[in-house]
Amino acid sequence: MQYDCLRMDLELVTQKRSLQVGDSLAEVLKRLDELELADFPERLQHYLSQRSYTKALIWLDNPDMPHHP
């Protein structure tokens, strides 16, 4: 999954973007759960595996930002 698609799904889950007609939150969460995390940087992998979707979205905007629990 490219970062653009990942960003869109994260924005849907964090309610920064509205779901399209015919799409469901369950489908978006399923896509996020099925990501092949090995292709992503370690910190992003961590956020996604822990379902820290807001932190993952922030990381996409600023990957050099220090990690805050």
C-alpha positions, 0 to 999 in steps of 0.5 A, a space after each residue: 500500500 502506498 503512503 497516499 492510500 495509507 494516509 486516506 485510510 488513517 484519515 477515515 479511521 481518525 474521522 479527518 475524512 468522511 467515509 464514501 457511500 458504500 465504504 464502511 469503517 470495518 472495511 477500512 480497519 480490515 485494510 489497515 490490519 492486512 498491511 504488510 508492515 515490513 515495507 514501512 519504517 520501524 516507527 510507522 510499523 509500531 504505530 500501525 501494529 498497535 493501532 495508534 492511528 493518530 500517531 501514524 498519521 502524525 508520523 506521515 506528516 513529520 517522520 523526524 518527530 520524536 516518539 511520545 508515548 
